[in-house]
């Protein structure tokens, strides 16, 4: 086997092994669970729920936060290939805990609530779209969709704990 092929094989094994190691490290520390109705929600209706943290080992946490994201996913043809593009149109963040230690078998829960309104549904910095234009973001015949998700993250020493939950929000 030529040297170049061995290097490619070694790099592949290193990437796969590192990814599996990170997944196992995260799962061995504990888990986050988002409890929330899937929707559909309207912009006048709060998106609320509870985030549960369950520690399996001691976790030194820095910050616990939850985000609400709106993402536009579009598929476009480029020559003979089809590529998927993602653009974050909206992001709102809540800080649930400044930090602290979670002992083994510790279970804590944090209530959260996002209030959606015309005033706070501003696009993320760098996005060229406003809320009023969101309904027109997907052109007829375009292979695209808007998706909403809750993303919780415990910033911890070693490896962060992360979980996601898709929800449905119906815009006017």
Phi and psi in degrees as a GROMACS rama.xvg file:
@    title "Ramachandran Plot"
@    xaxis  label "Phi"
@    yaxis  label "Psi"
@TYPE xy
-61.8654  157.098  UNK-2
-59.527  -40.1142  UNK-3
-61.1593  -41.6889  UNK-4
-65.5975  -37.2829  UNK-5
-64.5512  -39.5705  UNK-6
-66.0682  -40.1145  UNK-7
-65.1281  -44.3975  UNK-8
-62.5375  -43.5243  UNK-9
-62.204  -43.9651  UNK-10
-63.3313  -41.2487  UNK-11
-62.4474  -46.6744  UNK-12
-62.9518  -39.2123  UNK-13
-64.7192  -43.4843  UNK-14
-67.006  -46.8772  UNK-15
-64.4715  -44.6487  UNK-16
-63.3064  -41.162  UNK-17
-64.9881  -41.6003  UNK-18
-64.4003  -46.4133  UNK-19
-63.0201  -39.8872  UNK-20
-61.9123  -41.3615  UNK-21
-66.0818  -41.3768  UNK-22
-62.344  -46.0229  UNK-23
-65.4374  -37.1163  UNK-24
-64.2757  -44.5693  UNK-25
-61.8912  -46.0391  UNK-26
-69.3633  -29.588  UNK-27
-75.498  -22.9477  UNK-28
-74.8379  -45.0156  UNK-29
165.656  -165.002  UNK-30
-148.586  152.406  UNK-31
-110.849  141.522  UNK-32
-134.25  126.902  UNK-33
-96.8611  122.955  UNK-34
-109.572  113.272  UNK-35
-161.629  144.276  UNK-36
-63.0457  143.385  UNK-37
-73.6953  -13.8014  UNK-38
106.186  -165.079  UNK-39
-79.6716  143.2  UNK-40
-103.746  153.535  UNK-41
-106.486  161.552  UNK-42
-59.5313  -22.8653  UNK-43
-84.8452  -11.4656  UNK-44
-98.1552  130.409  UNK-45
-70.1266  144.749  UNK-46
-96.9845  109.753  UNK-47
-131.379  161.625  UNK-48
177.637  -157  UNK-49
-138.839  139.435  UNK-50
-108.635  124.551  UNK-51
-105.879  136.117  UNK-52
-116.496  125.17  UNK-53
-124.331  117.045  UNK-54
-92.9474  133.237  UNK-55
-98.7652  -30.0887  UNK-56
-131.183  172.596  UNK-57
-65.502  132.589  UNK-58
-123.096  126.692  UNK-59
-94.4564  102.039  UNK-60
-93.4244  142.697  UNK-61
-98.6582  -52.826  UNK-62
-145.126  144.525  UNK-63
-120.561  119.99  UNK-64
-138.672  159.306  UNK-65
-132.122  139.348  UNK-66
-121.72  147.646  UNK-67
-110.588  122.49  UNK-68
-119.553  146.518  UNK-69
-118.999  126.35  UNK-70
-125.239  132.703  UNK-71
-96.0961  123.673  UNK-72
-113.089  125.625  UNK-73
-132.652  145.571  UNK-74
-111.235  129.358  UNK-75
-132.008  143.652  UNK-76
-84.975  134.135  UNK-77
-130.461  97.1079  UNK-78
68.2524  -122.48  UNK-79
-97.444  7.31339  UNK-80
-115.541  151.654  UNK-81
-111.31  125.787  UNK-82
-116.532  148.509  UNK-83
-103.484  133.759  UNK-84
-116.983  143.605  UNK-85
-125.395  139.08  UNK-86
-136.2  124.786  UNK-87
-81.3025  116.733  UNK-88
-92.9791  -28.8597  UNK-89
-148.969  141.427  UNK-90
-147.956  129.405  UNK-91
-129.927  135.87  UNK-92
-123.995  140.268  UNK-93
-122.399  130.748  UNK-94
-90.1972  118.509  UNK-95
-95.4521  -28.884  UNK-96
-154.281  134.947  UNK-97
-72.7333  -22.2258  UNK-98
141.862  167.855  UNK-99
154.484  178.713  UNK-100
-98.6127  140.366  UNK-101
-113.458  120.351  UNK-102
-84.3532  159.567  UNK-103
-55.1204  138.494  UNK-104
71.1832  7.34817  UNK-105
-68.1635  133.176  UNK-106
-130.18  122.104  UNK-107
-129.309  153.788  UNK-108
-132.105  147.805  UNK-109
-132.34  124.813  UNK-110
-81.3666  146.312  UNK-111
-138.895  157.491  UNK-112
-153.618  125.965  UNK-113
-104.707  129.297  UNK-114
-104.134  121.046  UNK-115
-100.592  129.705  UNK-116
-152.163  168.501  UNK-117
-57.3525  -34.8226  UNK-118
-71.2299  -42.9197  UNK-119
-97.1315  -0.0625468  UNK-120
-88.9602  57.5404  UNK-121
-90.0632  148.473  UNK-122
-70.9841  160.465  UNK-123
-67.8705  155.014  UNK-124
-59.664  133.043  UNK-125
98.1004  -19.4895  UNK-126
-77.8301  143.44  UNK-127
-98.3503  14.8688  UNK-128
-118.079  144.875  UNK-129
-106.738  168.415  UNK-130
-57.9498  -41.7555  UNK-131
-63.8215  -23.7812  UNK-132
-92.1633  -5.65741  UNK-133
-61.0644  -37.6795  UNK-134
-63.597  -24.5255  UNK-135
-97.015  4.52052  UNK-136
-66.5577  -32.6197  UNK-137
-102.471  111.894  UNK-138
-78.7518  150.458  UNK-139
-55.1943  131.795  UNK-140
86.9321  -9.86686  UNK-141
-79.0908  137.832  UNK-142
-88.2238  80.4237  UNK-143
-149.007  161.184  UNK-144
-154.305  156.648  UNK-145
-100.733  134.301  UNK-146
-129.624  145.08  UNK-147
-113.916  140.72  UNK-148
-147.526  150.08  UNK-149
-99.1886  132.892  UNK-150
-127.305  119.108  UNK-151
-106.966  141.388  UNK-152
-143.114  126.949  UNK-153
-102.816  109.588  UNK-154
-75.9849  106.256  UNK-155
-124.845  157.638  UNK-156
-66.7768  139.22  UNK-157
94.5303  -82.3691  UNK-158
-142.744  138.159  UNK-159
-73.1975  152.081  UNK-160
-99.5737  131.775  UNK-161
-137.824  141.946  UNK-162
-146.049  157.458  UNK-163
-134.044  152.991  UNK-164
-145.768  127.314  UNK-165
-79.3682  139.99  UNK-166
-134.116  169.836  UNK-167
-119.534  127.289  UNK-168
-125.426  125.889  UNK-169
-96.5197  115.744  UNK-170
-86.0319  153.653  UNK-171
